[in-house]
Amino acid sequence: MVFFAWGGASYSLLLIVSILLNFIFGILIGKNNKKKFWLGVGVFINLLFLIVFKYANFIIDNINEVISWVNISPINNPTILLPIGISFYTFQAVSYLIDVYRKTCDVQRNFINLGLYISLFPQLIAGPIVRYYDIQKQLKGRTHSVAMFSSGIQRFVLGFAKKVLIANTMAYVADEVFALQPNSISTGLAWIGILAYSMQIYYDFAGYSDMAIGLARMFGFELLENFNFPYIAKSIKEFWRRWHISLSNWFRDYLYISLGGNRLGNRRTIINLFIVFFVTGFWHGASWNFLIWGLLHGLFLVLERTKFGEILKRLPSFIQSFYTIFIAVMAWVLFRSETLSYATRFYESLFGLNSASLNYFVFLKVVTRESVFIFLIAVLGALGGFQKSYNWVRGYVQNSNLKIQYSISVIKHVAVIIFLVVVLLYGTGSLVLGAYNPFIYFRF
């Protein structure tokens, strides 16, 4: 709570109120008397907090835009600040109430334990989203060990490396390009900017997820994985099985299935998919860009359920991979752009529909030996190159004699220690020098 209060005392009060209300609603639902009513009230209040603090400005701005057409005085916009982490802990609270309603878990009658679940330090402000039934046993008791703590440190530093070594370098490239007016961005610079951003957002959020999982292990918690090499997917459907897994699973279990899933016929399935990805886009931010980003992914998920999906499966593997990466990268334009008009003009730059010439000053700023090297490392890692190499070496070692196994084991441990120390020193130096960029998902 002290950690969370660092961002503003009023937001800490909001988190405490959320914990208290959900503790009460959980008990009311568990009594089996009007449990559906209390579930509805509990979910409504949780979502009301989210709507007021995250979407009120967006809603008022759009209402003012509409009423301006008929010369009605605009509504005063109070400019409500977004409480950090509200999207994540609200969804966790809702999952608890639904789990209790469905009897997939017991009612939590210990206020401290429920508070621990909703405000769990490692993933409080940027996920991954932890569902209650996945962690309920760990709230009562956890296993602590030197091996688990050591594993947690290694996983944390791996995530830290993804953030400070890769994501921040790619962020500098992307920010320099997206700071330009889109009609002045050449085709080459546009592709450099969006490819850099594609690497940035992956390593930024996957890095944070690794840090959260590592910190949780240090405290005795085992959290589920949140990323599984999404850029090696061969369809958008598979992409969402690998990208932000905790959010995908949440929407599948608590929204898609509740709407009927694929049990009510093809038309209803299509409607359900569009609803889910409309909400997915809106969850990420109060902006038309995010809404269209979500609907774009929903559109291709629907297309993959038609003959298009059957044709896609029969195509060579590299074409399937190219299709998936291309759609994902094109969608990131909407995610990164501040406005819809900016995104539209950026697409024009990507496909050479403007007459902008190459800005050599910006090009030489972003295309350096360091950025090119980091980008190649990022691509190799995102496509599973390091994981495949590691698996090959491990298989070779397991089939070798004991002397080779011992030698490789010593080299591995020394390399890990050197890596941990170097990354921590470099990352800490970046923080001290003020070169640190906040995690992208802090604003969600």
Phi, psi and omega in degrees: 000325176296317177301314182291324182294340180301332180272357179142125185297324182297327179289328175296321178297320178298318179295318179297318177298318179299315179298314182297312181297317181288331173298315180293314181296324178299317178293318179296319178293322182291344181283353178064013177251108184059039185295329178293322178297313182291328174297314179300316180295316181297314179295318180300314182293319177300314181289331177296317175303314182296316181295315183295312188275336183252327189244355183300315181299317180296315181296314181296318180299319181286325175297316179297325178296319181289312185288343177294337179292334182248020175058039174264141181300136182292154175283138178292124181266115184286353181053071180283130178282144182279119176294132183296133176080003187297326180295324184283310184286336175292315179295325177294319179295317179297319180297324177298312181298318181291321178298319177296317179299319181279355181062029174274355176207165178276157175293135177272110182261004175257112185300321181296319180295319178292321176298322177298318180296310185288325184251028183305118191307310187301324186239020185298316192263346181207027173080187004292160178286120182259122178277146189299314185291344177282343189230000188300322180291327181287340177291330181275325182197140182229156177261123179251139178204159177298321181296318180291320179295317178298317177299321178296318178298314181298318181292322179298313183292327175300315177295320178300319179295318178301322182285304190280329182273321187253301186301316182293324177294316178291330178296320179299316180296310182297317182296321179297320181288312184286351175282344180280156171290132187301331180284355177251007181264123177287165181300317180299312179296323180299316179292322176299316181296314185283328176291322176297318179294324178299321176286320181301309186293326178293308183288334177293308184280321176295324177295317178297318180299318176298318179297319179294315179297319179295314178300318180298318178299322179297333177265000178098006180260144172249108178266152180286156179294152182242344179220145179214067178049064184298333183282000173262002181296153181248012174197162177293327176300314179291325178305316182283349171279346184246339183259130177044059187302323183295323178288317179301315180294323180297310180294324178296312187282326188251346179239302184301310180294321179296329178282350181117350178056230178251023185268352188247024178101165186294317181298315181293326178298317179298315178299316180298319180296317179294322177298313182300315184278339169296313179292323178301314178297316181293327178299323183288335179176155180274079184202146176296330178301314181292322178298314180291323175303313179296316180294327178297316176295320178299320179300314182287331173295320177294315179301324181287351175269355180260193178297335176303318179294322178295319178295319181301318181295334182272351180283158176304151185302320183292330177288319176300317180295317180298317179302313183295313180296320181298313180296317180298315181294318178299321180291329180296337176302315178296322183293322185274328185289143181287326182226163179293323179295322177296316180299318180299315181288331177292322175300321178299321178294320181301321186253021172067030181268005170241173186255021183291138176265165184295128175274098186294330179297310179292320181302314181289336176289322187262332180262086178244169178299322180294312184294321178295316179298313180296321179297317179296319176298318181298314180296316179300317179291318182294330180269009174083015182297315180291322179295318179295320178296317179297316180296323179294314180297318180297318177296321178295316182295318182297333180265005181264173178285169186298327181295316179293319179300318180294316181297315179296322180298318179295314179300318181298313183294321178295317180297320180296316181297315179299316180300314182299314183295313182298314182295317180296318180293315181294315181295319178295321177299320178297320179294316182295322182279356177078020180268007184282138174252134179300153176297139182302318187281001172297332183272007179253000000 
